[in-house]
Amino acid sequence: DAVCRAEQASQMTRVRFNSMPLSELSQTLVTGYDTECAKQLLEPLPNFFFTRDWAVAVNRHVVVTRAARTARERECLLASFIFACNPLFAHTPLVDLSGAEQGASIEGGDIMQLHKDYLLVGHSQRTTVQGIALLREQMFARDVVKNVVRINIPHHRSSMHIDTLFTQLSYDHMIV
């Protein structure tokens, strides 16, 4: 239902999704294409392979993000389903921000863990102050990190996320 609401899917599409076997449904939710009916039900998700945008590991937790662009909302919802329902992640604490209110967005490329207690978060084109506040609140409430530091990033395509400006290779080394 969450995907159908986000995608504003027709009642016919909802009924079709409810009748699909899970393996077919999972493929259709990513490709958008219903092979049995030979019909495009949703737009495909060509950016789904950019996994760091929709989920990030912080210490022993997985943070599912909230995309800034409506076109990427389904990716975050699918990530939330994967981490919440797959038995491989049954013992992995989940911080699910995918259902955050409109205006609160945070993408994984703007989250960088420099130390077990320090998280840098870029305020960028794709990550809002509201999204950072929500992440900080969740990290502190669960005692995941002790510090969340916001870094303002120029709102240019060439500096879309914090990891496009610098990336940590090891404790002592960064690429700038």
N, C-alpha and C positions, 0 to 999 in steps of 0.2 A: 504494500500500500504506500509506503514512504516513497518508493521510486516512482510509482504512478502519480502520486501527488506532485512530486518535484518536476516530473516531466509533463504534467498536465495531460496524461494519457487518457484516451477515450475509454468508455465503459467496455467496448468490444475488446480493446487491448487488455484491460484488467481481467476480463473473463478468460481471454486466451492465456495470459500468464498463469492464472490459477489452475488451468487445465494441463499445463506443461510438466513433463517429468523434470526433476531438479537439474539434471545435467544439461538438458536443452534450455531450461530457463536461465541457468548461469551463463551459457554461451550467448543467448539472446540479449541478456542485460548488458553484456560488454559490446557485442557486435551491432546490436539493434535489429539484427536480421532474423526473422523466423523462417528456418529452412523448410519446415513442413508446409507452411502456407506460401512460401516463396515471396515474402513480403517484408519490407522494411518497416518495423513497428516504432523504432526509436532511432535517433541519431547515433552513429557509432561513437565509441570512446577512444579516439586515436591517441590521446595523452595518458591513457590508463597505465602505460608502462613506466611513466615517471612516478615511481612508487614513493619517492621521498616527498612528493607534494601532498599526498593524502595520508601518510602514516610515518611516524618517527619513533624510534626507540629512545627512551630517556631512562637511564639506569635499567631497572627490570620491568619498566612499564612500556606500553605502546600507547602513543597519543595519536588518535585519529583526528585529523584536522577538519576545518571548515573552509572550503574553497571560496575565493573571492568572486569567481565568475560562475554564474548560473549554469553555464555549459559544463562545468566540472563537478557540480553538486552530486550527481549520481556516483561518481568515483568515490567520494567520501562515504556515501551511504553504503556502497558495496563493501568498502574496506571495513566499515563498522560491522556489517553482517559477517564478514569473513572472520574477524577477530573475536566477535561475540559467540559465534556458532561453531567454529571449527574446533574439534577436540585437541588439535595440536596446540592451541592457545588457551586451553582450559585453565591453566595455572598462571597465565600472564595477566597481570592487572591492566585493565583497559581504562584509559582516560579518553572518553568519547566526546569530542567537541563538534561532531558533524551536525548535530541538531541545534547548534547555537542560533540565537536570534539573528535576524537580518541586520547587517551592519557590522557584525562581529565576525571577521574572517581571519584565518591564520593558516599559512601554508608551510609545509615542512622545510622548504628551502630557506625559510627565515628562522628556523630553530637550530641552534648549534650548541651542543654540550661541550664545554671546554674542560670541565672538571666534574667529578661526581656531584659536587654541590653547586656548580655554576652553569646556568643556562643563559646564553645570549639569544635575544630575539630581535630580529630586524623589523622595524616599522617601515614598511615598503608599500609599493603599489598594491600588493596582494595581502598584506597583513596590517590590520587596523589596530588602533589603540585599544578598542573594545575587545578584539580578539586576544591581544597580549594580556589584558587585564583578566580575561576569563582563563587563559592558560596559567597565569601566575596564581590565581585563586585556587585552581585545581591542583597545581603542583604543591602549593603550601598546605592545602587541606589534607593531602595524602602523604605529606612529608617526603616527597620525591627528591626535591632539591631545596637548598637553603637560600639561594639567590637567583633571581630572574632579572636580567639587566636588558633594558631596551636600548637599541641602537637605531638612530634615525638614518635611513638610507635614501639617497636621492630618488625621486620618482621618475626614473628613466628606464626605458626598456633594457639598456645595457647593464643596469644594476637592479634587475627584477627582484632578486632575493639576496640575503646576506651571503649565501654560498657562491654567488657570482662575483663577490668582492674579495673574499678570502675564505680559505678552507684549512682546517687544522689537519695536519698529517700525523702528528704525534704530540705528546705533551709539550715538547720544545720547538716544534717546527710548524710553520704556516706557509701556505701559498697565497700571495697577494696579487 
